Amino acid sequence: IMVPDLLLCLSFAYAAALKPTCLSAQFRKPGDYILGGLFPFGMDAGNLTARSEPTLVVCERLFAEGLIWALGMKFAIDQINNSTSLLPGVTLGYDISDTCSEPLVALQPSLLFLTQNGTTGIGVLCNYTDYQPRVTAVIGPHSSDLCLVTAKLFSSFSIPQVSYGASSERLSNTESFPSFYRTVPSDKSLVEAMVLLLNKFGWNWVASIGSDDEYGRGAQGLFVSIAGNHSICVAFEGLIPTDLADPKAQNQLEDTIKIINKTKVNIIVLFAFKQPAQALLENSIRMGLSEKVWIGTEAWLLSDIPASISNIQSIGTVLGFIMKAGTVPGFQKYVADLFTSVQQDEFCQESRESNGLVNPDALGAHCKQCDRVSLDGVSSVLSHSPIQPVYAAVYSVAFALHRALGCARPACPRAPVRPWQLLHFMNTFPFEVNGQRFRFDQSHSINTGYELIFWSWKNSTLTYQPVGDYGDSLYVNKSQIQFHTTDQKEPTSECFRHCEPGQFRQIKGSQLCCYDCTDCPENTFWSAKSSCTRCPQHQWAPGRSTRCHDRSHRYLFWNEPLTIALLLLTSLTASLTCGAAGLFYKNLHTPLVQVSGGKRSLFALFALLLLSLSCGLYVGKPSNNLCAIQQMVYALCLNGCFSTFFVKSLEIALVTEFPRCSPTFLRWVTQRRAWLVVALCLLTQGLFCFFYLRLGPDYSVSDYASLPTEVLLVCHTHSWFAFALMHGYNGCLALVCLLCTFMVQTAGKTYNIARGITFAALSYFVIWIFFIAFFATLKTVLRAVTQIGTVLTTSLGILGTYYIPKCYIILFMPDLNTVDYFQNSIKEEPERDPQ
């Protein structure tokens, strides 16, 4: 029972397929704004050289992919017309014409698109700013050959033209083609991906073949140029004919294959459309060309024609890049429903009436062959033909028109829009397609990246297996590629040994492919130009390096062992200072503390405490403010200590050396008036600090020369004069203290207070002699260590020579802390607090 039913269904299907449809009437539609379409519905325009009159050129065969692309444009426009967010209240129309993949054929509808709206004539004007052509924008054509012809034409009228397949790098010239756009990457991106693939497998001896057309010649020229910059030698560059009916075509193909055999390359890069590619592969199989690795492009890689060649598996391994293109939801159902509708008389009648409204006086049916095609006849093409570039091209124009009209809900104003007004919005703003955002780059292209596929054969069935991709970088899953070799590993194809990473080619003789490998020296890296390039100042590289590394900042870090040790020593110094101050405060009114200066000793110890704590200023990342503060804090704190010594030294000198003058001047260096001298010393030092700031304080600099792999951040002395002025003042105070005290003698077993000041001044001078020597010569992080060491040794020197001996007497020899023991020492009356 089932068999008769099945036969009946098949008979109806066959009858339906034989009945002409009205699919050819679906490529025109009226609207508020018309988009022109240039699509290759047909192939084989015949012998155009025999054409003696400018008659209409008719294609002889249907090109199914061109039909599917045209339906993609129709689908996108129908979808936009039904949208409530994009161009609401405005209807897009379309006028889609056949190019027959011939520039001569493509010119006729192109000229029609340029005619003044409502007429069939092109106005000849000096200024086309207010000119309103028949179409607002043009979608297509597909091939670079056609676009190079039409793009000049449309650019002269500033009509946006968006191609969905032209990839020639020549079209990236926006000066020559200012209104040309494309929703596919240029051939340059494809070639760069191929070169990276060759480098990935270490193939540097290859043959390059291109079809003798704009696509093949342009892509091959780019490949040879870029491959040469990546240490790849092209053993043979060949062109194969596109006019296979030419009697010389067969000889050219055979000569190409013979040369490939002689070069003994194992890798062939093929830039060609499917018909030339098919002819080359068929002749390779017939002439017994050994198995190779063929690297192809989308132009022939996904076509059923080369894949259907008899014994095609014997050519070897086929790899290639195809453009990443997302799916267009609902398109296949749309096409299926359309093929059902075009068989209905009522639908066809409405379509023909609508068709006549667009341009009743112009060209006839754009695709007469389409009326005889069935859904089954295009199903295989429909399943794998990339539609998104066409779809995105339509949406790019729609979004530009939406912005040019200033659309706002609920409807767009139906204002006249000149085609040139869309260019600004296409250049500037992104557009969205199925949730994905796109933007034309500076060359008016959209680079979506590529997918690397592998021809995988299982039981004589071909599948296109993804094995990698190329976006910002190339990724290849080598484990999924089964090469034609015995062990299924990649074959070798090289005429020279690859240089190791970090080596560059040093050419030997006149042959580009013959060279020695030489290591790149230090602070240079191997660049893409096969040479060693010096690293920028802020980077470094070891010998034989492939890249430069950023220099790390070097200064005295808080967590390094040396810093921790210095901070522990700082803590010890601060603790000793605090201990001495506490002890002096507790015994403030004892003879020893009074002889030592009384409350001024507490002030000096406080200054020493601040001096030792200032060590923290030298740790961490230097800054301009920090560098300026370091020297001033050191000078002021040390001055606070030396000013008290200065007062005491003057007192000693007056008593011992100038006893006649002492009654007159002694009151100025004792008791409360001594504080005026201390304040005057600090004020003078403050004035020198101000001069230091005005003349030029220390500032942070980056030293790239001292360390090989790091940038040293140090404080640089701007003015040595200001530096010497500020610190020299403290040196002068210390010198006066030394001169006033070093000759003082005491009789018997009495305490000599002057000796502590003498040794404190001497320790300061000894420390500074070493400090200046190190500070002026060191260019490493030890410079900060030297400054910390100077601060700590100065503090410990003063503590050890002046204060700690007195603390020892207070703690362990309290019996000496009497008036008798200090009776011949310089002793002032205790300071009394005001009542």
N, C-alpha and C positions, 0 to 999 in steps of 0.2 A: 504493500500500500504506500510505503514511503517513497519508493523509487519513482512512480509516476508523478507524485507531487513535486519531487525534486526536479525532474525533467521539465515539468510545467513552469516552475519558477525560473529555471535557467532560460527557457524559451522566451518568457516575458522580459527577462533581463537583457537578453540578446536583442530583442526587438526594440527595447527602450534605448539600447546603446546605438542602434542604427538610426533611430529617429533624430533629426537635427534638433539641437536645443537653441536657446537664445543667450548662451553665455557671452557671446561677442557683444551683446547689447548692455552688458553690466559694467562697462568701463567708462561710461559718461554719466554724470549726474549734475543737475543744476544746483546752485547754492548761492549764498550771499557772497562768498569768497571762493574762487576756484583754485584748486591745486593741480598743476600739470604733472603728469607721470610719464616717464620714459623707461619702458621695460622691454626686454628681449622675448617677445612672444614666439618668434620664429627663428629659424636658422636657414642657411644656404640661400643667399640672395641671388645666386646664379653668377654668371660671368659678367661682371659689371664693366669689364673692358670692352665688351662687344656692344655696349649700350651707346647708341648714337644720338638718341633724342632724350630730353629730360622727362621721360615718362615715369609713372609710378612704379617703384620697385616692390615686388611682392616676394615674400619669403616662401620657400617651398615646404618646409617641415616645421612642426610645432616643437618649441623648446619648453618642456614641462616646467622646469624650474622658474623660467621667466613668468609663466602663467601664475605659479604659486606666489611669487614675489608681488605681482600685481594685485592678486587677491588679498595679500597682506596689507597693501595700501588701502584697498577698499574696506577691509575689516576695521582698520584703525580709524578711518574717517567715519564710518558708520557708528563706531563705538563713541567717538568724540561728539557726534551729533546727538547721541542719546544721553550724554553726560549732563548733569546739572551743575557741575563745578567748573568744568573747562568749557569756555565759550558758550555759556548758557544763553539761549534765545537767538543764537546765530547758527546758521547752517553752512557747513563746508561742502562744496561741490568738488568734482574731480573730472579731469579729462586725461585718460591714460592712453598712450599711444605706443606702437610697436617700433623698436629700433632695429630689429633684425640683426643686432650686434654689428651693424655697419654704420660708420660715421655718415656716409652719404644718405642713408635712410633716416638716421636720427635728426638730421638737419631740418627735414621737412616739418615734423611736428614742433621742433624747436622754434622755427620761424613763425609757425602758427601761434605759439604761446606768446610771441612778442607783438603780435598784432594788437592794434588799439581795441580796447574793449567795445564789443558790439559791431566790429568791422572785420574785414579780412585784409586790411592794409596796415603796414608799419609806417608810422609817421617819421619823417626825417626832420629832426629838430636840433637846434644848438644846445638846448637845455631840456633834459628829460625829467626834471624834478617833479613836474606836475603830470607827467605822462602816466596813463593808467593802462597797462597791458591787459591782455585777456586773463592771465593767471597771476595770482599773488606770489606763488613760489613754485618751484619745480622739484619733484622727487625723482632721483635717478640722474643719468643712467647707471648701469652696473659696472661697466668696464672702464679702465683708465683711458684706453684709446678714444672712446666716445666722449668721456668727460673733458679731455684736453681740447676737443673741438667745441663742445657746447659751453664749457665753463667760460671761455673767452667771450662768447656771444652773450651769455646771461650777465656776466660781470660788467659788460659795457652798458647794460641797462640797470645794473645794481639789483638784479632779481635774485633772491636767495635760491641757491641750488644745493640740495642735500643728496649726496650719493650714498647708496647703501652697499657699495662693493668696490669702488675705485680706490686702489691703495697705492698708486704711484707716488713716489716721493716728490716728483715735480709738482704735484698738486698741492704740496705743502707751502708753496710760495704764495703768500697772501698778497704780495704786491701785484703779481700777475693775475691772480684769481681771487679778488677781494670778496666776492659774494659766494664762493664755493665752500661747502661744508661736506663732511662725511661722517657717518656713524660707525666707521671701521678704523682700525689703526693704519698707519702708513707702512709701506714695505720696510722702512728702516727698522721699525720695532721687530718685525718678523725676522729680518736678517740678523739682527743682534741676538735674537733667541737661537737661531740656527748656529751662529758662531759659538755661543756659549755651550750649546749641545756638543759641538765638535771638540771643544776644549775639555768638556766633561769626560769624554771617552778617550782623550789623547789622540784624536785623529788630526794630523796636520798635513796630510797628502791627499788631496781630494780633487775631483773633477766637478765643474760647474756647467750646467746646461740650461739654457733658457729658450723659450719660444721666441721667434723673430717678430715680436710685437712690443708695444710699449711696456706691458707688464713684464715680459721676460727679459727684455734688454735692461729696463730700469732696475729690476730686482737683482739681476746678475751683476750689474755694475756696482751696486751698493755692496753686494756680498763680497766681491773681489776686493773692494776698498777696505771694508771693515775686517775681513779675514786676514789681510796683510798686516793689519795693526795688532792682530792677536796671534802672531807666530804660526799662521796657517798658510801653507803653500798650495796654490791652486795650480795643479799640474796641467789642466786643460780647461779652456773656456770655449764653449761651443754654442751655436744657435741652430735650432731646428725649425724647419719651415712650418708656417701656419696654413699655407695654401697647399694642401696635400694633393690637389689635382694637378699641380705643376709637375711636368715631366722630370724636372731636376730634383724634386723633393726626395724621391727614393734614394738617389745617389748621395744627397746630403746626409740623410739618416744613416746610410751604410758607412760613409766616411767617418761620421762621428763615433760610431760604435767601434770601428777599427782603431781609431786613435785612443779611445778609452782602454782598449785591450793592451795597446803598446805601453801606456803609462803605468799599467799595473796598479792602479788605484783600487781601493776596496770601498770607497765612499763616493757616491754620486749625489750631488745636490741638484734638484730639478725644479725650475721655475717655469711652469707651462700650464695652459688650460688643458682640458681633458682630451680634446682631439689630437693635438700634437703629442701629448704624453702617451696616449694610446698607441700612436704610430711608432714612437721610440721604443716602447716596451715590447710591442709585437716584433719589431725587427731585432731587438736584443735577444728575445727567445729564439727566433728563427736562426740567427747567426751564431747561437751558442755562447753568448756572453756569460762568463762565469758569474757565480752568485756574488752580489754586491749588497751593500747597505744603501738603500735609496732613501733620501731625506726629501720629503715633498711638502707641498703646501695645500691649502684648502681648495685651490683652483682645480686640482685633479684627484686629491687624496680621497675625498668622500664620494666621488662619482662612480656610478654603477658601470660605466663604460670600460675604464681601465681594469676594474676589478673582475669584469666578466671575460677577459682575454683567456684563451685556452692556455693551460699550463702556466698561469701567471705566478703560481707559487715558486716556480723555478728561478725567478729573478733574484731571490734572496730575502732580505729583511727590509720591510718598509716602515719607516718612521716619519712623522711629520707633525706640523703645527696647524691647528685650526683655531679660529677665533672663538673666544669664550662668548657665548650668546645664550641668554636665558630663554626659557620657553615663553610662549605667548598663550596664556590661558584662554580656552574657548575657541581658538582659531580652527582647529581641525573639525570641530562640530559645526562651526560657521560655514566652512567649505562644504561639508557633507550636506548641510541644509540647503546651501545655495545650489548644489548640483541637483538636488531634488526639486527645488523651486523652478529652475530653468527648463524643466520638462513640462511645466504647467502652462497652458495657453493663456490663461488670464494674467498670470505673472509676467509672461513674455510681452503681452500687449501693453501693460503698464510700463514695462522697462523701455520698450521702443518709443513710446510717447514721451517719456522722461528724457530719453537719449536725444531726441530731436530738439528738445528745448535748449540744450547746451550750445550746439553749433550746427544748425541745419545746413549751412552752406559749405562746410569744410570737408575734412576727410571722411571717407566712408567707414565701414566696419574696421575696427582696429585689429581684430584677431578672428579672421574667418575660419581658421582651423579649429578654434576653440569650440565651435558648435558641434564638432564631431568627437570631442573627447569625453570620456566617462570618468567617474570618480575612481574606478579601478585602474584606469590608465595613468593616474597621477598619484596614486596612494603611496607608492614607494618613495616618490620625491617629497610628498607631503610630510612623511614621517621624519625625514632627516634634513630637509632644506632649512637653512637658517632664516627665520622670519624677523627676528627681533631687530636687525639693522634697518629694515624697511619700516617696521612699526615705530622704532625710535625716531627715524627721520621725519615721519608725519607728525609725531608728538612734539618734536623740536620746533616745527613751524607753528603748530597750534598754540603752544605756550607763548611763543613770541607774538603771535597775533593777539592772544588774550591780553598780554601786557600792553601792546600797542593801542588796543581799543580802550584800555583802562577799565576792564570788565569788573563789575561788582554785581552781586546777586540782587534781584532775581534774574537779570538779563543784561547782556552786553549791548552797548549802543551800536547801531548799524551805521557806523560812520565810514566814509571812504578812507582806505588805507593804501598808501603807495608801497610797492614792494621794498624799496630802499629803507623804509621806516622800520622794517623788521630786523635789519642787520644789527642795530645797536643792542636789541634785546637778545639776539642769538649770541652775540659776542660776550655779553656781560652776565647774563643770568643763567642759572642751571634749569633743567627741566626734569620732570619725574615720569618714569615709565614703570608701571606695575610696582610701585613702592621703591624703585631704585632710582637714585639721582644721577644725572649725567650733566656734564658741562664740556663744551667745546674748548680745546686748549688753544694755545697761541697759533698753531698751524691749522686751526679749524677742524681738528680731528678728535675722535673719542677713542681712547686706548683702553679697551676692556681686558686686555691680556690675552694669552693664548693657552691652549691645552695641547699637551703632547700626546699623540695617539700612536698605537702600534697595530699593524695589520696582524691579527691573530687568526690562524687557520685551525679549525677543528672539524675533522670529517668533511673537508672541502667546503666548509661554511666560513665565510669571512665575518669577523666581528671587529669593530673599531674599539680597541681597548685603551682607555686612558692610562698613561704611565707617568705622567708628570704635568707640570704647568709652568708658565712663565708670566710673572707680573713684574714686581720690582726685582726679582731674582729668579733663577731657574731651579726647579726641583725635578729630579728624575728618580723614579723608583726602578732601579736597575734589575731588581729581582723579578719583576714582572715581564721583562723583555727576554724573549727566547730567540736568540740569533740563529742564523742558518749554519753556524759552525758546528763541528762535531760535538764539542762540549757545551754548546749553546751559550758560550761566552762571547763578549764583543771581540770582533776581529781587530787586527792592528792595521793601521794605514798611516805610515810615517816614513819620511825620507831622512829624518834626522832625529837625534835623541832629544827628548824634551829637557829643557833646562829645569833644574830643581827650583823650588820656590826661593826667591831672593837672588836669583841669577839673571843676568841679561845676556842677550845675544851679541857677540862681537863678530861681525861679519868677516869671513875669510874669503879673500879673492873677490870676484865679481858676482858670485851666485848668492842670491838672497837667502836661499834655503840652506846654505852651508855656513856654519859659524861655530865658534867656541863658546862655552858657558863660563861666564866670569861673575864672581860674587860681587854683589853690591857692597860698597864700603859702609862704615858706620854712619849713622844719621842720614842715610839715603834709603830709599825703598824702591822695589820693583814696581813700575807703573804700567798702565795699560799700553803705553807706547813702546814696550819692550826695552826700556832703558831705566837707568837708576835716576831717580829724582830726589833732590835734596828735601828733607823734611822741613816744614815750616818751623819758625823759631820756637813756637810753643809745643813742639813735638820732638820725639827722638826715635831712633831705630837702631837696633844692633846690626852688626854686619850680616849680610845675606837675609835681609828682611823683606817681607812682602807688603808691609804697611807701616805707617808711623803710629807711635803710641803717644797719647797725651802725657806730657810731663806732669808728674805729681808735684804739688806744692811742698816745699821743704822749709820748715822752721822748727822752733823748739816746741814740740808737742807736750801736752800736759801728761800724757800717759807713758812716755818713754822712760826707761830706767834712769838715765842721767838727770832728767827733770825731777823725778821722784827723789833722787839722792840730794839734789840741790834744795828741793823744798823741805826735806828733812833737816838739812843743815840750816836753812832759813828759820825753821821752827825752833831749832836749838838756840840759834842766835837771839831770836825774839824772846825765848824763854829766859835766857841768861840776862837779857836786858830788863825784862819785867822783874826778874828776881832781884837784880841789883837795885832797881828803882824801889821795889817794896822794902828792901832792907834799908836803903837810905831814908825812905820816908818814915820807917819805924824808929830810926835813930837820928832823926832830923836835927835834934838839938844837941847831939853829942859833939865833942871837939873835932873828931875826925871829919864828920859830914860838914860841919861849919867851915873847917879849913879847906875842904874840897869844893866849896861853893854854895853850900846850903841848898836852897830851893832852885838855884840855877842848875845844880847838878841833876835835879829831877827833870827840869826842862830839857837838859842835854840828853838824858836817858830817853825821854819821850821822843826826841828827834831821832836818836839812834834806832828806836823801835820802828818808827815810820820808815827810816832808811832801810832796815832789814826787810820790812814787809813790802817795800817797793820792788823786791825781786820778782814779784808776780807780774809786774808790768812787762818783763822781758820774755814771758812764756806765752805761747799762743800765736795766732796769725797777726803779724804787724799791720798797722794802719797808719795813715799820716798823723792822726791825732795822737795815737799811742806813742809813736816815735818822738813827737815833740814833747810829750809829757815826761818821758823817761829821764831825759837829761835835766830837765828843770826840777823834778822831784828830788833827784840825787843831789843836785847843787844846793837846793833850799834846805833839805834835811841835814846835810853835812854842815852847812853854814850855821844851822841852829845849834849844833854841837860845838863847832869851832868858835863861835861868837862867845860862848861861856868861857872856853879856854883862853880866848883873847883877853877877856876882862881879867881873868885870874893872872895871866902872864903880865899884863900891865901893872897889876897890883904888886906882883913879885919884883918886877923891875924897879918900880918906884921905891920900894922899901930897901932893896939891896944895892941898887946902883945909883939911885938919886935920892938919898935920904933927906937932903935939904929941901927938895921939891915936894916930898911926899906929903907934908901937912897941907899943902895947897891943892894938890891934884888927887890925893888918895880918896877923898870923899866921892869923886866922880866914878871910881871903879869899885866901890864897895857899897854895901847896903842897897837901898832901893834905887839909887841913881845908876847903879851898874846895869839895871834893866834897860835904861835908856840907850846904853852902848850896845847891848844885845839887839834891841829893836832897830838901832841905826844900822848895824851890820846886816840884819835881815832885810831892811828896806833897801840897802845898797844892792844886795844880791837880787832882790826883786826887780830892781831897775835894770840890772844886767840881763835878767831873764826876759824882760821886755825888749831889750835890744836884740837878744837872741831870736825872739819871735819876729821882729821887724826885719832883721838882716837875712833871715832864712833858717827856719828850724829844720831838724832832721825829718825826713819823709821816707815812706816805704817805697822800695824799688824791687823789681823782678830781675834777678840775676840769672841769665840763661847760660853764661859761659863757665861758671865755676864748677858746676856739677854736670856729669854727662847725661843723666836720665831724669833729673829733677830741676825744677825752677826754684831757685833760692830766694825767699822773701826776706829781705833785710832792711834795716833802717840805714839810710844813707845820710852822711853828714853834708849838709848843703853849704854851710859856711864854717870853715875851720877857724876863722877869726872870731866869729860869735861863740863858737865852742870854747876856744881858748880864753876868751874874755870872761865867760861865765864860770868856768872851772878854775881859771887862773886866779880869780878873786879868792876862792877858798885856799888856793896854794899860797897866796900872799899872807892870809891870816895864819896859816900853819907855819909859814916862815917866820913871821913876827913872834909867834909863840915859841918857836925853837930858839931864836936869838935872845929872847928875854929869859929863858929858863936853863939853857944848857950849861952855863957857867956858875949857877947858884950852888953854894956849898952850905952845909949845916954842920954844926959842931956837936960832937959827942953822939950819944944814942938818941938822937931826936929824928923825927920823921921829916924827910925832904919831899915836900909836896910838888916841887918843880920837876923832879925826875919823871913823874908820871906824864906830865904835859910834854916833856922833851921826847920821851919814847913814843908817845902817841903821834906827835908830829913826824918823827922819823919813820915810823911804820907807814904813815900816810904817803910820804915821799917815795919810799921803797916800792910800795904797792903801785903807785901811779907810774913809776918808771917802767915796770913790767906791763901795766895796762896799756899805756900809749903804744908800746912796741907791738903788742898783740892786736890791739884795736885797729891800728892803721894798716895792718897787713893781712889779717884773717878775712877770708871771703866765704866762709862756710857757716853752718849753723853754730859752730863753736864761738862765733863772735858774740852771740847772745849769752853763751855760757861764760865767756870772759867778762862780760859786764856784770853778770850775777856774781861771779867769783870776786870781782873787784868790790862790789857792794858789801858782800859778806866778810871778806878779809879786812876791809876798812872798818866795818862795825866790830868785828872780833878783835882787830888790832887795838882799837880805842878801848874796848872793854877790857882786854887783857893787860894793857899797859897802864891804864888809869883807874878803872873802877873795880876790877876783880881783886887786885891787891888790897884795896881798902875794905872790900867785902870780907876778905880773908881775915883781916885784923878784927873786924866787927864780930865775926863768927867764932874764930878760934883763938884770938888773942885779945879778948875784951879788956884785959888788964892794962893794955897799952893805950886804950881809947880814953886817955886822960889829958888834962890840961898840961901836966908836967911833960908828957911825951911830946906834945905839940907846942911847947912853950917857945921854942925858937923857930917854929914854922910860921908861915904867914897866916895869921888867923884874924878873921873879922868877927865883929860882934854878931850874935844871932839876930836874925831879922825878926822883928816883933810885929805881930798882927795888930792892926788898929783896933783900939777899944771902942 
